């Protein structure tokens, strides 16, 4: 399945499919860089897009990234939030 998305079948593949819950910053950046542009834009969204979708402020999301609650990568001066991480965090928070 990952090969169809252009992702080598490795740790990055598991991470991209949401099967690897925790990943280091290096793993996440490697995943980001390994994805084709269209797939990358689906899996990693801007803080503005994520805030609008989740009904939260960008600052809240940035704070969650800083505290390690959700994962993201810095691209230039901007951050891209790993959508699987945000979805999982919101799901866990909703269950409490």
TIDO-524853 format. One record per residue: residue number from 1; x, y, z of N, C-alpha, C, O in turn. Coordinates in pm, 1 decimal. Layout:
+-----+----------+----------+----------+----------+----------+----------+----------+----------+----------+----------+----------+----------+
| seq |      n.X |      n.Y |      n.Z |     ca.X |     ca.Y |     ca.Z |      c.X |      c.Y |      c.Z |      o.X |      o.Y |      o.Z |
+-----+----------+----------+----------+----------+----------+----------+----------+----------+----------+----------+----------+----------+
| NUM |        X |        Y |        Z |        X |        Y |        Z |        X |        Y |        Z |        X |        Y |        Z |
...
+-----+----------+----------+----------+----------+----------+----------+----------+----------+----------+----------+----------+----------+
# end
This chain:
+-----+----------+----------+----------+----------+----------+----------+----------+----------+----------+----------+----------+----------+
| seq |      n.X |      n.Y |      n.Z |     ca.X |     ca.Y |     ca.Z |      c.X |      c.Y |      c.Z |      o.X |      o.Y |      o.Z |
+-----+----------+----------+----------+----------+----------+----------+----------+----------+----------+----------+----------+----------+
|   1 |     81.8 |   -119.2 |      0.0 |      0.0 |      0.0 |      0.0 |     86.6 |    126.2 |      0.0 |     57.6 |    220.7 |    -73.3 |
|   2 |    190.2 |    128.6 |     79.7 |    274.1 |    247.3 |     85.9 |    348.5 |    271.4 |    -45.1 |    371.4 |    385.9 |    -84.0 |
|   3 |    385.8 |    163.7 |   -112.5 |    456.8 |    180.8 |   -238.2 |    371.5 |    255.9 |   -339.8 |    423.9 |    333.1 |   -420.1 |
|   4 |    240.0 |    233.6 |   -336.5 |    149.9 |    304.7 |   -427.0 |    149.4 |    453.8 |   -398.6 |    129.0 |    534.7 |   -489.1 |
|   5 |    171.7 |    490.5 |   -272.9 |    175.4 |    631.1 |   -232.8 |    315.3 |    690.4 |   -252.0 |    336.3 |    809.2 |   -227.6 |
|   6 |    408.2 |    609.8 |   -294.7 |    544.2 |    658.5 |   -314.5 |    626.5 |    662.1 |   -188.5 |    724.0 |    736.8 |   -179.9 |
|   7 |    588.4 |    581.5 |    -89.2 |    661.2 |    578.0 |     37.5 |    732.7 |    444.8 |     48.3 |    669.6 |    340.0 |     34.5 |
|   8 |    863.6 |    446.4 |     72.9 |    933.8 |    319.4 |     92.5 |    873.0 |    242.0 |    209.1 |    829.8 |    301.1 |    308.0 |
|   9 |    869.9 |    108.2 |    196.6 |    808.7 |     24.8 |    300.7 |    906.3 |     11.9 |    417.6 |    985.5 |    -82.1 |    425.0 |
|  10 |    898.5 |    106.0 |    505.8 |    985.7 |    112.7 |    622.9 |    906.3 |    170.7 |    738.8 |    783.2 |    172.1 |    738.4 |
|  11 |    979.4 |    217.7 |    836.4 |    919.9 |    286.4 |    951.6 |    833.0 |    403.6 |    905.8 |    728.2 |    431.0 |    964.3 |
|  12 |    878.3 |    473.0 |    799.5 |    799.9 |    585.4 |    747.2 |    664.5 |    539.0 |    696.0 |    564.8 |    609.9 |    710.0 |
|  13 |    660.7 |    420.1 |    636.4 |    536.1 |    363.9 |    585.5 |    439.2 |    341.5 |    700.9 |    322.4 |    379.6 |    693.4 |
|  14 |    488.2 |    279.9 |    806.8 |    403.1 |    255.0 |    923.4 |    352.6 |    386.0 |    982.6 |    236.1 |    396.7 |   1020.9 |
|  15 |    439.5 |    484.3 |    990.0 |    403.0 |    614.3 |   1043.4 |    296.4 |    679.5 |    956.2 |    199.2 |    734.4 |   1008.0 |
|  16 |    313.6 |    674.0 |    825.2 |    219.6 |    739.7 |    734.4 |     81.4 |    676.2 |    739.9 |    -18.6 |    743.5 |    715.0 |
|  17 |     74.7 |    549.1 |    771.8 |    -53.6 |    478.8 |    778.5 |   -115.5 |    486.4 |    917.9 |   -221.9 |    429.3 |    942.1 |
|  18 |    -48.9 |    556.8 |   1009.6 |   -103.0 |    571.4 |   1143.9 |    -80.1 |    448.9 |   1230.6 |   -143.1 |    434.3 |   1335.4 |
|  19 |     10.5 |    359.6 |   1187.4 |     35.7 |    237.6 |   1262.0 |    150.1 |    253.2 |   1361.9 |    174.2 |    165.0 |   1444.3 |
|  20 |    218.2 |    363.1 |   1354.0 |    328.9 |    390.7 |   1444.9 |    291.7 |    515.6 |   1522.6 |    295.2 |    626.4 |   1469.1 |
|  21 |    256.4 |    497.6 |   1647.9 |    201.4 |    607.7 |   1725.7 |    304.2 |    717.4 |   1754.0 |    275.1 |    835.5 |   1735.3 |
|  22 |    421.3 |    680.2 |   1797.8 |    519.4 |    781.6 |   1833.5 |    636.3 |    776.6 |   1737.2 |    689.1 |    670.3 |   1704.6 |
|  23 |    673.5 |    891.6 |   1694.2 |    787.0 |    902.5 |   1603.3 |    870.1 |   1022.0 |   1645.5 |    817.7 |   1123.7 |   1691.1 |
|  24 |    997.7 |   1007.9 |   1629.5 |   1085.3 |   1119.1 |   1659.7 |   1076.6 |   1224.8 |   1552.0 |   1023.1 |   1200.6 |   1443.9 |
|  25 |   1128.9 |   1340.7 |   1581.7 |   1126.9 |   1451.0 |   1485.8 |   1197.8 |   1412.9 |   1356.1 |   1154.7 |   1452.0 |   1247.6 |
|  26 |   1306.3 |   1336.9 |   1367.3 |   1378.3 |   1294.4 |   1246.8 |   1293.7 |   1202.5 |   1160.1 |   1294.4 |   1214.8 |   1037.6 |
|  27 |   1220.3 |   1109.6 |   1223.0 |   1131.9 |   1019.7 |   1149.0 |   1021.6 |   1098.4 |   1078.2 |    989.1 |   1072.1 |    962.4 |
|  28 |    965.9 |   1193.5 |   1148.9 |    857.5 |   1272.3 |   1092.7 |    905.5 |   1357.3 |    975.1 |    837.5 |   1367.2 |    873.0 |
|  29 |   1021.8 |   1417.8 |    990.2 |   1077.6 |   1497.0 |    881.4 |   1110.8 |   1408.4 |    761.9 |   1087.5 |   1447.4 |    647.5 |
|  30 |   1164.8 |   1289.8 |    787.3 |   1195.4 |   1196.3 |    678.9 |   1067.8 |   1156.1 |    605.8 |   1066.7 |   1146.6 |    483.0 |
|  31 |    960.7 |   1132.5 |    680.4 |    832.9 |   1100.6 |    617.9 |    786.3 |   1217.3 |    531.8 |    747.8 |   1198.3 |    416.5 |
|  32 |    789.6 |   1336.1 |    586.7 |    746.4 |   1456.1 |    514.1 |    821.6 |   1470.2 |    382.2 |    762.0 |   1494.6 |    277.2 |
|  33 |    950.8 |   1454.8 |    389.4 |   1033.6 |   1472.1 |    269.5 |   1017.7 |   1359.3 |    168.5 |   1041.8 |   1378.9 |     49.4 |
|  34 |    977.3 |   1241.7 |    215.1 |    966.0 |   1127.1 |    124.8 |    834.6 |   1124.7 |     46.5 |    822.6 |   1051.8 |    -52.0 |
|  35 |    737.9 |   1202.5 |     88.9 |    606.7 |   1200.4 |     25.2 |    602.5 |   1287.0 |   -100.2 |    671.3 |   1388.6 |   -110.0 |
|  36 |    520.8 |   1244.9 |   -195.0 |    495.5 |   1327.3 |   -312.4 |    412.7 |   1446.5 |   -267.4 |    342.1 |   1439.3 |   -166.8 |
|  37 |    421.3 |   1556.3 |   -342.1 |    359.1 |   1681.5 |   -300.1 |    210.8 |   1666.7 |   -265.8 |    167.8 |   1716.0 |   -161.5 |
|  38 |    133.2 |   1601.7 |   -348.4 |    -10.3 |   1587.3 |   -322.7 |    -39.7 |   1510.4 |   -195.8 |   -126.7 |   1548.9 |   -117.7 |
|  39 |     33.2 |   1401.3 |   -175.3 |     15.1 |   1319.5 |    -54.6 |     63.0 |   1397.5 |     67.0 |      0.2 |   1393.4 |    172.7 |
|  40 |    173.6 |   1468.0 |     51.9 |    229.0 |   1548.1 |    162.1 |    127.7 |   1651.2 |    209.9 |    111.7 |   1671.8 |    330.2 |
|  41 |     59.6 |   1715.7 |    116.1 |    -36.7 |   1819.3 |    152.8 |   -161.0 |   1761.5 |    219.8 |   -231.1 |   1832.8 |    291.7 |
|  42 |   -189.3 |   1632.7 |    197.1 |   -301.2 |   1567.7 |    264.4 |   -264.4 |   1526.0 |    406.3 |   -347.7 |   1532.6 |    496.7 |
|  43 |   -141.6 |   1483.8 |    425.7 |    -99.3 |   1430.4 |    555.8 |    -43.8 |   1537.5 |    649.1 |    -50.0 |   1522.4 |    771.1 |
|  44 |      9.8 |   1644.1 |    593.8 |     67.4 |   1753.3 |    672.4 |     -2.7 |   1882.2 |    631.5 |      7.9 |   1925.8 |    516.9 |
|  45 |    -74.3 |   1942.8 |    725.6 |   -150.8 |   2063.2 |    694.7 |    -94.8 |   2182.2 |    771.3 |    -28.4 |   2166.2 |    873.7 |
|  46 |   -122.2 |   2300.4 |    720.6 |    -75.7 |   2421.2 |    789.0 |   -151.7 |   2437.2 |    920.6 |   -257.8 |   2378.0 |    940.3 |
|  47 |    -95.9 |   2517.2 |   1008.9 |   -163.7 |   2541.6 |   1135.6 |   -297.2 |   2611.0 |   1111.1 |   -393.4 |   2587.5 |   1184.2 |
|  48 |   -304.0 |   2696.0 |   1009.4 |   -430.1 |   2764.4 |    977.2 |   -536.6 |   2664.8 |    932.3 |   -651.2 |   2672.0 |    976.7 |
|  49 |   -498.8 |   2571.8 |    844.3 |   -593.7 |   2470.5 |    797.1 |   -640.8 |   2382.2 |    912.8 |   -760.0 |   2354.9 |    927.0 |
|  50 |   -546.7 |   2338.4 |    994.3 |   -580.4 |   2251.0 |   1106.7 |   -669.4 |   2323.7 |   1207.1 |   -764.2 |   2265.4 |   1259.8 |
|  51 |   -639.4 |   2449.8 |   1233.5 |   -719.0 |   2527.7 |   1329.0 |   -861.9 |   2543.4 |   1279.3 |   -957.0 |   2528.4 |   1356.0 |
|  52 |   -876.4 |   2573.3 |   1152.4 |  -1009.9 |   2590.7 |   1095.6 |  -1088.1 |   2459.0 |   1100.0 |  -1205.5 |   2457.2 |   1137.0 |
|  53 |  -1023.5 |   2350.8 |   1062.9 |  -1088.6 |   2220.2 |   1060.7 |  -1130.1 |   2175.7 |   1200.3 |  -1240.3 |   2124.2 |   1218.9 |
|  54 |  -1042.3 |   2195.3 |   1298.4 |  -1068.2 |   2148.1 |   1434.6 |  -1145.9 |   2247.9 |   1519.6 |  -1190.1 |   2214.5 |   1629.5 |
|  55 |  -1163.0 |   2370.3 |   1469.5 |  -1233.3 |   2471.4 |   1547.1 |  -1151.8 |   2523.5 |   1664.0 |  -1206.0 |   2557.3 |   1769.1 |
|  56 |  -1021.1 |   2529.5 |   1644.3 |   -928.7 |   2575.7 |   1747.9 |   -848.7 |   2693.5 |   1695.1 |   -853.2 |   2723.9 |   1575.9 |
|  57 |   -776.0 |   2759.2 |   1783.1 |   -689.0 |   2867.7 |   1738.1 |   -554.1 |   2810.5 |   1693.7 |   -513.1 |   2702.7 |   1736.6 |
|  58 |   -487.6 |   2884.6 |   1608.3 |   -354.2 |   2842.8 |   1564.9 |   -259.5 |   2838.1 |   1683.5 |   -173.8 |   2750.1 |   1690.8 |
|  59 |   -273.8 |   2930.8 |   1775.4 |   -185.6 |   2935.5 |   1892.1 |   -202.1 |   2809.7 |   1977.9 |   -104.1 |   2757.5 |   2030.9 |
|  60 |   -325.9 |   2760.9 |   1991.5 |   -348.9 |   2637.7 |   2067.4 |   -274.0 |   2522.1 |   2003.1 |   -208.7 |   2443.6 |   2071.8 |
|  61 |   -283.5 |   2511.9 |   1872.3 |   -215.2 |   2404.2 |   1801.9 |    -63.6 |   2416.6 |   1814.2 |      5.8 |   2316.5 |   1831.5 |
|  62 |    -12.6 |   2538.1 |   1805.4 |    131.1 |   2559.0 |   1821.7 |    174.8 |   2521.1 |   1963.0 |    281.3 |   2462.4 |   1981.9 |
|  63 |     93.4 |   2554.4 |   2060.7 |    122.9 |   2517.6 |   2199.4 |    123.8 |   2365.4 |   2216.1 |    210.5 |   2310.9 |   2284.3 |
|  64 |     28.3 |   2297.7 |   2154.4 |     23.3 |   2151.6 |   2160.6 |    145.4 |   2090.6 |   2095.1 |    197.7 |   1989.9 |   2142.9 |
|  65 |    191.9 |   2150.8 |   1985.1 |    313.4 |   2100.1 |   1920.2 |    434.2 |   2121.5 |   2010.5 |    518.0 |   2032.6 |   2025.3 |
|  66 |    442.6 |   2238.7 |   2070.0 |    555.5 |   2268.8 |   2159.3 |    560.7 |   2174.1 |   2278.8 |    668.9 |   2138.0 |   2325.3 |
|  67 |    443.8 |   2134.1 |   2328.4 |    438.6 |   2046.3 |   2446.1 |    444.0 |   1898.7 |   2408.4 |    447.5 |   1812.8 |   2496.6 |
|  68 |    444.8 |   1867.8 |   2278.9 |    454.7 |   1729.1 |   2235.4 |    322.6 |   1654.9 |   2228.5 |    321.2 |   1533.5 |   2208.2 |
|  69 |    211.9 |   1725.1 |   2245.0 |     80.9 |   1660.2 |   2238.8 |     45.9 |   1617.7 |   2096.3 |    -17.2 |   1514.2 |   2075.0 |
|  70 |     87.5 |   1698.5 |   2000.0 |     70.2 |   1663.1 |   1858.6 |    203.5 |   1681.7 |   1788.9 |    293.2 |   1748.3 |   1840.7 |
|  71 |    216.0 |   1622.5 |   1671.3 |    342.7 |   1627.2 |   1599.4 |    332.1 |   1713.5 |   1474.5 |    226.4 |   1724.7 |   1412.4 |
|  72 |    442.9 |   1772.7 |   1440.6 |    450.0 |   1853.2 |   1320.3 |    594.7 |   1877.4 |   1283.0 |    686.4 |   1844.6 |   1358.3 |
|  73 |    613.9 |   1935.1 |   1165.8 |    748.6 |   1966.6 |   1119.8 |    754.9 |   2114.4 |   1083.9 |    655.9 |   2174.6 |   1042.5 |
|  74 |    871.1 |   2169.9 |   1100.4 |    893.1 |   2308.7 |   1060.8 |    946.3 |   2308.4 |    918.6 |   1043.8 |   2240.4 |    886.7 |
|  75 |    880.5 |   2385.4 |    834.7 |    921.9 |   2398.5 |    695.2 |    946.3 |   2546.8 |    671.8 |    852.4 |   2625.5 |    659.8 |
|  76 |   1072.2 |   2583.3 |    665.5 |   1104.9 |   2725.6 |    656.0 |   1064.7 |   2794.5 |    784.8 |   1109.8 |   2757.4 |    893.1 |
|  77 |    979.5 |   2895.4 |    772.3 |    933.0 |   2968.2 |    890.4 |    796.2 |   2922.0 |    938.4 |    742.2 |   2976.1 |   1034.9 |
|  78 |    740.4 |   2822.1 |    871.1 |    605.7 |   2776.2 |    903.9 |    608.1 |   2632.8 |    953.8 |    703.7 |   2558.7 |    931.2 |
|  79 |    501.8 |   2595.9 |   1021.4 |    487.2 |   2459.2 |   1070.4 |    378.9 |   2388.0 |    991.5 |    280.2 |   2448.4 |    949.4 |
|  80 |    399.3 |   2258.7 |    972.5 |    299.0 |   2172.1 |    910.9 |    263.9 |   2067.2 |   1015.9 |    351.8 |   1998.8 |   1068.3 |
|  81 |    137.4 |   2055.4 |   1045.6 |     91.0 |   1961.8 |   1147.4 |     62.4 |   1827.7 |   1082.3 |     -1.8 |   1820.4 |    977.5 |
|  82 |    110.9 |   1721.6 |   1145.8 |     85.5 |   1585.9 |   1098.5 |    -58.3 |   1553.0 |   1135.0 |    -90.7 |   1536.1 |   1252.5 |
|  83 |   -143.6 |   1544.0 |   1035.6 |   -287.2 |   1529.9 |   1056.2 |   -323.8 |   1405.3 |   1136.2 |   -415.7 |   1409.9 |   1218.0 |
|  84 |   -253.9 |   1294.2 |   1114.2 |   -281.1 |   1172.5 |   1192.2 |   -260.2 |   1197.8 |   1341.4 |   -336.3 |   1148.5 |   1424.7 |
|  85 |   -157.8 |   1274.2 |   1374.0 |   -127.2 |   1304.9 |   1513.2 |   -237.5 |   1389.2 |   1575.8 |   -279.4 |   1362.7 |   1688.4 |
|  86 |   -284.7 |   1490.2 |   1504.0 |   -391.5 |   1576.0 |   1554.6 |   -520.5 |   1496.9 |   1571.7 |   -587.8 |   1508.8 |   1674.1 |
|  87 |   -554.7 |   1417.2 |   1472.8 |   -676.3 |   1336.8 |   1479.8 |   -672.8 |   1241.6 |   1598.7 |   -770.8 |   1228.5 |   1672.1 |
|  88 |   -559.6 |   1175.9 |   1616.6 |   -545.5 |   1081.6 |   1728.1 |   -553.9 |   1153.7 |   1862.2 |   -617.7 |   1103.9 |   1954.9 |
|  89 |   -491.4 |   1268.4 |   1873.6 |   -495.8 |   1344.0 |   1999.1 |   -638.8 |   1386.9 |   2031.7 |   -683.1 |   1374.1 |   2145.8 |
|  90 |   -710.4 |   1437.5 |   1932.1 |   -848.4 |   1479.4 |   1954.1 |   -937.2 |   1360.8 |   1988.9 |  -1027.6 |   1372.9 |   2071.5 |
|  91 |   -912.2 |   1247.2 |   1926.7 |   -989.3 |   1126.5 |   1956.3 |   -966.2 |   1083.2 |   2102.2 |  -1060.8 |   1052.2 |   2174.7 |
|  92 |   -839.8 |   1081.8 |   2143.1 |   -808.2 |   1043.2 |   2282.6 |   -868.7 |   1140.2 |   2381.8 |   -919.2 |   1098.7 |   2486.1 |
|  93 |   -864.4 |   1269.1 |   2350.8 |   -919.6 |   1371.9 |   2440.1 |  -1070.8 |   1358.2 |   2451.5 |  -1128.5 |   1382.4 |   2557.4 |
|  94 |  -1133.8 |   1319.4 |   2342.1 |  -1278.9 |   1304.7 |   2340.7 |  -1323.9 |   1184.5 |   2423.2 |  -1434.0 |   1184.1 |   2478.2 |
|  95 |  -1238.4 |   1082.3 |   2431.6 |  -1270.9 |    961.3 |   2506.0 |  -1263.3 |    980.8 |   2657.0 |  -1321.6 |    903.1 |   2732.6 |
|  96 |  -1192.0 |   1083.9 |   2701.4 |  -1174.4 |   1106.2 |   2845.3 |  -1297.7 |   1162.8 |   2909.9 |  -1298.6 |   1187.0 |   3030.6 |
+-----+----------+----------+----------+----------+----------+----------+----------+----------+----------+----------+----------+----------+
# end
